[in-house]
Amino acid sequence: MVLRRLVLASAVAALSAFSFAAQAQAPIVIKFSHVVAPDTPKGKGAQRFKELAEQRTNGRVKVELYPNSQLYKDKEEMEALQLGSVQMLAPSLAKFGPLGVKEFEVFDLPFLFKDTDAFRAVTEGQLGADLFKKLEPKGIKGLAYWDNGFHIMSANKPLHNVADFKGLKMRIQSSKVLDAQMRALGAIPQVMAFSELYQALQSGVVDGTEGVPSNFYTQKIFEVQKHMTMSNHGHLAYAVIVNKKFWDGLPADIRTTLEGAVKDATTYANAIASTENASALQGIKASGKTTIYTPTPAEINEWKKALMPVHKEMTARVGKATVEAAYKEAGFVAPK
């Protein structure tokens, strides 16, 4: 009887040790969800992070990528991150207002950034760091900002002057600043998930939208929009974010390695944004389905005159200190 008990105890111990070893060897899974195509700057940045993370941790981490809203749409993904259903996202900065962090909508102020350097001076400066800290009480940790260039406008009619927008239903992301922007132009803003945009444009549920060439090309928006205007009125960027509890619970060495992978993937994603958008624009032109128009300086000035009141109107929402910090870091000078 004693011998039997010893044998049984040994078997249980061996099984427990085997189970523990199996668990120790099982990779840490990071589900990385996003709403755009794999062959966009964000999609390629996510792929680069996956490659670096898996390689540098020697397989201790496995990154599962879910592009094109395969798991969650725009409104759903943030809640999924907070619940731990996914561990990593890269939403556009316009998505944080509904979460309660309205200060992020400063990035949506029209014509705030004169060029890419001005934009990165903000994301890589003190304001960018301070905004990430505001996410932590929401259970979210910000890791990096990924750039995707300047917004252009599209519709099935030419958009040269402010009057051309009157009455158009324009799809926007869920940002009150973007809502105010479209209203200032005389358009009717329509919040809509990115995954629903093509069909909505095709069916006439909305008349136009704003976005970047790489997304217009990979989502085939150019097939259902006859005109695009190189307005460069806004800037599209993403925040690479993780579930804070998950991130804080990682082994220290794994977390340090992943921080390095994020840093290098960010350098890569930011470096390709300009060339990817230029290549996409060429593809759109080559299709012959869309007329691309570059506004004159006088036309841009008219747009600015119409849109500058949005800055003042939205300061109360975004916060005066946040707006002033963005102006300073971006070197913004209000047009006369």
Contacts in CASP RR format, 6 or more apart in sequence:
PFRMAT RR
TARGET T0000
AUTHOR 0000-0000-0000
METHOD contacts of the structure
MODEL  1
MVLRRLVLASAVAALSAFSFAAQAQAPIVIKFSHVVAPDTPKGKGAQRFK
ELAEQRTNGRVKVELYPNSQLYKDKEEMEALQLGSVQMLAPSLAKFGPLG
VKEFEVFDLPFLFKDTDAFRAVTEGQLGADLFKKLEPKGIKGLAYWDNGF
HIMSANKPLHNVADFKGLKMRIQSSKVLDAQMRALGAIPQVMAFSELYQA
LQSGVVDGTEGVPSNFYTQKIFEVQKHMTMSNHGHLAYAVIVNKKFWDGL
PADIRTTLEGAVKDATTYANAIASTENASALQGIKASGKTTIYTPTPAEI
NEWKKALMPVHKEMTARVGKATVEAAYKEAGFVAPK
27 59 0 8 1.000
27 60 0 8 1.000
27 61 0 8 1.000
27 62 0 8 1.000
28 60 0 8 1.000
28 61 0 8 1.000
28 62 0 8 1.000
28 250 0 8 1.000
28 254 0 8 1.000
29 61 0 8 1.000
29 62 0 8 1.000
29 63 0 8 1.000
29 64 0 8 1.000
29 87 0 8 1.000
30 53 0 8 1.000
30 61 0 8 1.000
30 62 0 8 1.000
30 63 0 8 1.000
30 64 0 8 1.000
30 87 0 8 1.000
30 88 0 8 1.000
31 64 0 8 1.000
31 66 0 8 1.000
31 71 0 8 1.000
31 85 0 8 1.000
31 86 0 8 1.000
31 87 0 8 1.000
31 88 0 8 1.000
32 46 0 8 1.000
32 49 0 8 1.000
32 50 0 8 1.000
32 63 0 8 1.000
32 64 0 8 1.000
32 65 0 8 1.000
32 66 0 8 1.000
32 86 0 8 1.000
32 87 0 8 1.000
32 88 0 8 1.000
32 89 0 8 1.000
32 90 0 8 1.000
33 66 0 8 1.000
33 70 0 8 1.000
33 71 0 8 1.000
33 72 0 8 1.000
33 77 0 8 1.000
33 80 0 8 1.000
33 86 0 8 1.000
33 88 0 8 1.000
33 89 0 8 1.000
34 42 0 8 1.000
34 43 0 8 1.000
34 46 0 8 1.000
34 65 0 8 1.000
34 66 0 8 1.000
34 67 0 8 1.000
34 77 0 8 1.000
34 89 0 8 1.000
34 90 0 8 1.000
34 91 0 8 1.000
35 67 0 8 1.000
35 68 0 8 1.000
35 69 0 8 1.000
35 73 0 8 1.000
35 74 0 8 1.000
35 77 0 8 1.000
35 91 0 8 1.000
35 193 0 8 1.000
35 194 0 8 1.000
35 195 0 8 1.000
36 42 0 8 1.000
36 43 0 8 1.000
36 67 0 8 1.000
36 68 0 8 1.000
36 194 0 8 1.000
36 215 0 8 1.000
36 218 0 8 1.000
36 219 0 8 1.000
37 43 0 8 1.000
37 67 0 8 1.000
37 68 0 8 1.000
37 215 0 8 1.000
37 218 0 8 1.000
37 219 0 8 1.000
38 44 0 8 1.000
38 46 0 8 1.000
38 47 0 8 1.000
38 65 0 8 1.000
38 67 0 8 1.000
38 68 0 8 1.000
39 218 0 8 1.000
40 148 0 8 1.000
40 214 0 8 1.000
40 215 0 8 1.000
40 218 0 8 1.000
40 276 0 8 1.000
41 146 0 8 1.000
41 147 0 8 1.000
41 148 0 8 1.000
41 214 0 8 1.000
41 269 0 8 1.000
41 272 0 8 1.000
41 273 0 8 1.000
41 276 0 8 1.000
41 277 0 8 1.000
42 90 0 8 1.000
42 146 0 8 1.000
42 148 0 8 1.000
42 238 0 8 1.000
42 269 0 8 1.000
43 65 0 8 1.000
43 67 0 8 1.000
44 268 0 8 1.000
44 269 0 8 1.000
44 272 0 8 1.000
44 276 0 8 1.000
45 146 0 8 1.000
45 265 0 8 1.000
45 268 0 8 1.000
45 269 0 8 1.000
45 272 0 8 1.000
46 65 0 8 1.000
46 67 0 8 1.000
46 90 0 8 1.000
46 265 0 8 1.000
47 65 0 8 1.000
48 264 0 8 1.000
48 265 0 8 1.000
48 268 0 8 1.000
48 269 0 8 1.000
49 63 0 8 1.000
49 240 0 8 1.000
49 261 0 8 1.000
49 262 0 8 1.000
49 265 0 8 1.000
50 63 0 8 1.000
50 65 0 8 1.000
52 260 0 8 1.000
52 261 0 8 1.000
52 264 0 8 1.000
52 265 0 8 1.000
53 61 0 8 1.000
53 63 0 8 1.000
53 257 0 8 1.000
53 258 0 8 1.000
53 261 0 8 1.000
54 61 0 8 1.000
54 62 0 8 1.000
54 63 0 8 1.000
56 257 0 8 1.000
56 260 0 8 1.000
56 261 0 8 1.000
57 254 0 8 1.000
57 257 0 8 1.000
57 258 0 8 1.000
60 254 0 8 1.000
61 254 0 8 1.000
61 257 0 8 1.000
61 258 0 8 1.000
63 88 0 8 1.000
66 86 0 8 1.000
68 195 0 8 1.000
69 193 0 8 1.000
69 194 0 8 1.000
69 195 0 8 1.000
71 77 0 8 1.000
71 80 0 8 1.000
71 85 0 8 1.000
71 86 0 8 1.000
72 80 0 8 1.000
72 86 0 8 1.000
73 193 0 8 1.000
73 194 0 8 1.000
73 195 0 8 1.000
73 196 0 8 1.000
74 91 0 8 1.000
74 95 0 8 1.000
74 173 0 8 1.000
74 174 0 8 1.000
74 193 0 8 1.000
74 194 0 8 1.000
74 195 0 8 1.000
75 98 0 8 1.000
75 174 0 8 1.000
75 193 0 8 1.000
77 86 0 8 1.000
77 89 0 8 1.000
77 91 0 8 1.000
78 89 0 8 1.000
78 91 0 8 1.000
78 95 0 8 1.000
78 98 0 8 1.000
78 99 0 8 1.000
80 86 0 8 1.000
81 87 0 8 1.000
81 88 0 8 1.000
81 89 0 8 1.000
81 140 0 8 1.000
81 241 0 8 1.000
81 242 0 8 1.000
81 243 0 8 1.000
82 138 0 8 1.000
82 139 0 8 1.000
82 140 0 8 1.000
82 243 0 8 1.000
84 243 0 8 1.000
84 245 0 8 1.000
84 246 0 8 1.000
86 243 0 8 1.000
87 242 0 8 1.000
87 243 0 8 1.000
87 246 0 8 1.000
87 247 0 8 1.000
88 240 0 8 1.000
88 241 0 8 1.000
88 242 0 8 1.000
88 243 0 8 1.000
89 240 0 8 1.000
89 241 0 8 1.000
89 242 0 8 1.000
90 146 0 8 1.000
90 238 0 8 1.000
90 239 0 8 1.000
90 240 0 8 1.000
90 241 0 8 1.000
91 238 0 8 1.000
91 239 0 8 1.000
91 241 0 8 1.000
92 173 0 8 1.000
92 236 0 8 1.000
92 237 0 8 1.000
92 238 0 8 1.000
93 104 0 8 1.000
93 105 0 8 1.000
93 107 0 8 1.000
93 108 0 8 1.000
93 145 0 8 1.000
93 237 0 8 1.000
93 238 0 8 1.000
93 239 0 8 1.000
94 104 0 8 1.000
94 105 0 8 1.000
94 107 0 8 1.000
94 108 0 8 1.000
94 173 0 8 1.000
94 174 0 8 1.000
94 175 0 8 1.000
94 177 0 8 1.000
94 178 0 8 1.000
95 173 0 8 1.000
95 174 0 8 1.000
95 175 0 8 1.000
96 102 0 8 1.000
96 104 0 8 1.000
96 105 0 8 1.000
96 135 0 8 1.000
96 239 0 8 1.000
97 104 0 8 1.000
97 105 0 8 1.000
97 174 0 8 1.000
97 175 0 8 1.000
97 176 0 8 1.000
98 174 0 8 1.000
99 135 0 8 1.000
99 138 0 8 1.000
100 138 0 8 1.000
101 131 0 8 1.000
101 134 0 8 1.000
101 135 0 8 1.000
101 138 0 8 1.000
102 176 0 8 1.000
102 317 0 8 1.000
102 318 0 8 1.000
102 319 0 8 1.000
103 131 0 8 1.000
103 134 0 8 1.000
103 318 0 8 1.000
103 319 0 8 1.000
103 322 0 8 1.000
104 131 0 8 1.000
104 239 0 8 1.000
105 175 0 8 1.000
105 176 0 8 1.000
105 177 0 8 1.000
105 314 0 8 1.000
105 317 0 8 1.000
105 318 0 8 1.000
106 112 0 8 1.000
106 127 0 8 1.000
106 177 0 8 1.000
106 318 0 8 1.000
106 319 0 8 1.000
106 322 0 8 1.000
106 323 0 8 1.000
106 326 0 8 1.000
107 122 0 8 1.000
107 235 0 8 1.000
107 237 0 8 1.000
107 326 0 8 1.000
108 175 0 8 1.000
108 177 0 8 1.000
108 178 0 8 1.000
108 181 0 8 1.000
108 234 0 8 1.000
109 177 0 8 1.000
109 310 0 8 1.000
109 311 0 8 1.000
109 314 0 8 1.000
109 318 0 8 1.000
109 323 0 8 1.000
109 326 0 8 1.000
110 181 0 8 1.000
110 233 0 8 1.000
110 234 0 8 1.000
110 303 0 8 1.000
110 304 0 8 1.000
110 307 0 8 1.000
110 308 0 8 1.000
110 310 0 8 1.000
110 311 0 8 1.000
111 233 0 8 1.000
111 234 0 8 1.000
111 303 0 8 1.000
111 304 0 8 1.000
111 307 0 8 1.000
111 308 0 8 1.000
111 335 0 8 1.000
112 118 0 8 1.000
112 234 0 8 1.000
112 235 0 8 1.000
112 311 0 8 1.000
112 326 0 8 1.000
112 327 0 8 1.000
112 330 0 8 1.000
112 332 0 8 1.000
113 119 0 8 1.000
113 122 0 8 1.000
113 150 0 8 1.000
113 234 0 8 1.000
113 235 0 8 1.000
113 330 0 8 1.000
113 332 0 8 1.000
114 330 0 8 1.000
114 331 0 8 1.000
114 332 0 8 1.000
116 147 0 8 1.000
116 149 0 8 1.000
116 274 0 8 1.000
118 330 0 8 1.000
118 331 0 8 1.000
118 332 0 8 1.000
119 147 0 8 1.000
119 149 0 8 1.000
119 235 0 8 1.000
119 237 0 8 1.000
119 330 0 8 1.000
120 147 0 8 1.000
120 270 0 8 1.000
121 329 0 8 1.000
121 330 0 8 1.000
121 331 0 8 1.000
122 128 0 8 1.000
122 326 0 8 1.000
122 329 0 8 1.000
122 330 0 8 1.000
123 145 0 8 1.000
123 147 0 8 1.000
123 237 0 8 1.000
124 145 0 8 1.000
125 329 0 8 1.000
126 325 0 8 1.000
126 329 0 8 1.000
127 322 0 8 1.000
127 325 0 8 1.000
127 326 0 8 1.000
127 329 0 8 1.000
128 145 0 8 1.000
130 325 0 8 1.000
131 322 0 8 1.000
132 141 0 8 1.000
132 142 0 8 1.000
132 239 0 8 1.000
135 141 0 8 1.000
135 142 0 8 1.000
135 241 0 8 1.000
136 244 0 8 1.000
139 243 0 8 1.000
139 244 0 8 1.000
139 245 0 8 1.000
140 241 0 8 1.000
140 242 0 8 1.000
140 243 0 8 1.000
140 244 0 8 1.000
141 241 0 8 1.000
141 242 0 8 1.000
141 243 0 8 1.000
141 244 0 8 1.000
141 247 0 8 1.000
141 248 0 8 1.000
142 239 0 8 1.000
142 240 0 8 1.000
142 241 0 8 1.000
142 242 0 8 1.000
143 240 0 8 1.000
143 241 0 8 1.000
143 242 0 8 1.000
143 259 0 8 1.000
143 262 0 8 1.000
144 239 0 8 1.000
144 240 0 8 1.000
144 262 0 8 1.000
144 263 0 8 1.000
144 265 0 8 1.000
144 266 0 8 1.000
145 237 0 8 1.000
145 238 0 8 1.000
145 239 0 8 1.000
145 240 0 8 1.000
145 266 0 8 1.000
146 237 0 8 1.000
146 238 0 8 1.000
146 239 0 8 1.000
146 240 0 8 1.000
146 266 0 8 1.000
146 269 0 8 1.000
146 270 0 8 1.000
146 273 0 8 1.000
147 235 0 8 1.000
147 237 0 8 1.000
147 269 0 8 1.000
147 270 0 8 1.000
147 273 0 8 1.000
148 212 0 8 1.000
148 214 0 8 1.000
148 215 0 8 1.000
148 236 0 8 1.000
148 237 0 8 1.000
148 238 0 8 1.000
148 273 0 8 1.000
148 277 0 8 1.000
149 212 0 8 1.000
149 235 0 8 1.000
149 236 0 8 1.000
149 237 0 8 1.000
149 273 0 8 1.000
149 274 0 8 1.000
149 277 0 8 1.000
150 212 0 8 1.000
150 232 0 8 1.000
150 233 0 8 1.000
150 234 0 8 1.000
150 235 0 8 1.000
150 236 0 8 1.000
151 210 0 8 1.000
151 211 0 8 1.000
151 212 0 8 1.000
151 231 0 8 1.000
151 232 0 8 1.000
151 233 0 8 1.000
151 234 0 8 1.000
151 235 0 8 1.000
151 236 0 8 1.000
152 210 0 8 1.000
152 211 0 8 1.000
152 212 0 8 1.000
152 213 0 8 1.000
152 216 0 8 1.000
152 228 0 8 1.000
152 229 0 8 1.000
152 230 0 8 1.000
152 231 0 8 1.000
152 232 0 8 1.000
153 159 0 8 1.000
153 208 0 8 1.000
153 209 0 8 1.000
153 210 0 8 1.000
153 211 0 8 1.000
153 228 0 8 1.000
153 229 0 8 1.000
153 231 0 8 1.000
153 233 0 8 1.000
154 208 0 8 1.000
154 209 0 8 1.000
154 210 0 8 1.000
154 211 0 8 1.000
154 216 0 8 1.000
154 221 0 8 1.000
154 222 0 8 1.000
154 225 0 8 1.000
154 227 0 8 1.000
154 228 0 8 1.000
154 229 0 8 1.000
154 290 0 8 1.000
155 164 0 8 1.000
155 168 0 8 1.000
155 170 0 8 1.000
155 207 0 8 1.000
155 208 0 8 1.000
155 225 0 8 1.000
155 226 0 8 1.000
155 227 0 8 1.000
156 207 0 8 1.000
156 208 0 8 1.000
156 225 0 8 1.000
156 226 0 8 1.000
156 227 0 8 1.000
157 164 0 8 1.000
157 168 0 8 1.000
157 207 0 8 1.000
157 226 0 8 1.000
157 227 0 8 1.000
158 164 0 8 1.000
158 227 0 8 1.000
158 229 0 8 1.000
158 291 0 8 1.000
158 293 0 8 1.000
159 165 0 8 1.000
159 227 0 8 1.000
159 229 0 8 1.000
159 231 0 8 1.000
159 293 0 8 1.000
160 229 0 8 1.000
160 293 0 8 1.000
160 295 0 8 1.000
160 299 0 8 1.000
161 299 0 8 1.000
161 302 0 8 1.000
162 185 0 8 1.000
162 186 0 8 1.000
162 302 0 8 1.000
162 303 0 8 1.000
162 306 0 8 1.000
165 182 0 8 1.000
165 185 0 8 1.000
165 186 0 8 1.000
165 187 0 8 1.000
166 186 0 8 1.000
166 187 0 8 1.000
167 186 0 8 1.000
167 187 0 8 1.000
167 188 0 8 1.000
168 186 0 8 1.000
168 187 0 8 1.000
168 188 0 8 1.000
168 207 0 8 1.000
168 208 0 8 1.000
169 187 0 8 1.000
169 188 0 8 1.000
169 190 0 8 1.000
169 204 0 8 1.000
169 205 0 8 1.000
169 206 0 8 1.000
169 207 0 8 1.000
169 208 0 8 1.000
170 182 0 8 1.000
170 187 0 8 1.000
170 188 0 8 1.000
170 189 0 8 1.000
170 190 0 8 1.000
170 206 0 8 1.000
170 207 0 8 1.000
170 208 0 8 1.000
170 209 0 8 1.000
170 210 0 8 1.000
171 190 0 8 1.000
171 191 0 8 1.000
171 192 0 8 1.000
171 197 0 8 1.000
171 200 0 8 1.000
171 201 0 8 1.000
171 206 0 8 1.000
171 208 0 8 1.000
171 209 0 8 1.000
171 210 0 8 1.000
172 178 0 8 1.000
172 179 0 8 1.000
172 181 0 8 1.000
172 182 0 8 1.000
172 189 0 8 1.000
172 190 0 8 1.000
172 191 0 8 1.000
172 192 0 8 1.000
172 209 0 8 1.000
172 210 0 8 1.000
173 191 0 8 1.000
173 194 0 8 1.000
174 191 0 8 1.000
176 314 0 8 1.000
176 317 0 8 1.000
177 310 0 8 1.000
177 314 0 8 1.000
177 317 0 8 1.000
177 318 0 8 1.000
178 189 0 8 1.000
178 210 0 8 1.000
179 189 0 8 1.000
179 191 0 8 1.000
180 310 0 8 1.000
180 313 0 8 1.000
180 314 0 8 1.000
181 189 0 8 1.000
181 233 0 8 1.000
181 307 0 8 1.000
181 310 0 8 1.000
182 188 0 8 1.000
182 189 0 8 1.000
183 189 0 8 1.000
184 306 0 8 1.000
184 307 0 8 1.000
184 309 0 8 1.000
184 310 0 8 1.000
185 303 0 8 1.000
185 306 0 8 1.000
185 307 0 8 1.000
190 205 0 8 1.000
190 206 0 8 1.000
192 200 0 8 1.000
192 206 0 8 1.000
194 215 0 8 1.000
194 219 0 8 1.000
197 206 0 8 1.000
197 209 0 8 1.000
197 219 0 8 1.000
197 221 0 8 1.000
198 219 0 8 1.000
198 220 0 8 1.000
198 221 0 8 1.000
198 223 0 8 1.000
198 224 0 8 1.000
199 205 0 8 1.000
200 206 0 8 1.000
201 207 0 8 1.000
201 208 0 8 1.000
201 209 0 8 1.000
201 221 0 8 1.000
201 224 0 8 1.000
201 225 0 8 1.000
202 224 0 8 1.000
208 225 0 8 1.000
209 221 0 8 1.000
209 225 0 8 1.000
210 233 0 8 1.000
210 234 0 8 1.000
211 236 0 8 1.000
212 236 0 8 1.000
212 277 0 8 1.000
212 280 0 8 1.000
213 277 0 8 1.000
213 278 0 8 1.000
213 280 0 8 1.000
213 281 0 8 1.000
213 284 0 8 1.000
214 273 0 8 1.000
214 276 0 8 1.000
214 277 0 8 1.000
214 280 0 8 1.000
215 221 0 8 1.000
215 236 0 8 1.000
216 222 0 8 1.000
216 225 0 8 1.000
216 228 0 8 1.000
216 280 0 8 1.000
216 284 0 8 1.000
217 280 0 8 1.000
217 281 0 8 1.000
217 283 0 8 1.000
217 284 0 8 1.000
218 280 0 8 1.000
222 228 0 8 1.000
222 284 0 8 1.000
222 287 0 8 1.000
222 289 0 8 1.000
222 290 0 8 1.000
223 287 0 8 1.000
223 289 0 8 1.000
225 290 0 8 1.000
226 289 0 8 1.000
226 290 0 8 1.000
226 291 0 8 1.000
227 290 0 8 1.000
227 291 0 8 1.000
227 293 0 8 1.000
228 284 0 8 1.000
228 290 0 8 1.000
228 291 0 8 1.000
228 292 0 8 1.000
228 293 0 8 1.000
229 292 0 8 1.000
229 293 0 8 1.000
229 294 0 8 1.000
229 295 0 8 1.000
230 292 0 8 1.000
230 293 0 8 1.000
230 294 0 8 1.000
230 295 0 8 1.000
231 295 0 8 1.000
231 300 0 8 1.000
231 303 0 8 1.000
233 303 0 8 1.000
233 307 0 8 1.000
240 262 0 8 1.000
240 266 0 8 1.000
247 255 0 8 1.000
249 255 0 8 1.000
250 258 0 8 1.000
281 292 0 8 1.000
284 290 0 8 1.000
284 292 0 8 1.000
285 292 0 8 1.000
295 303 0 8 1.000
301 335 0 8 1.000
304 335 0 8 1.000
305 335 0 8 1.000
308 334 0 8 1.000
308 335 0 8 1.000
311 323 0 8 1.000
311 334 0 8 1.000
315 323 0 8 1.000
326 332 0 8 1.000
END
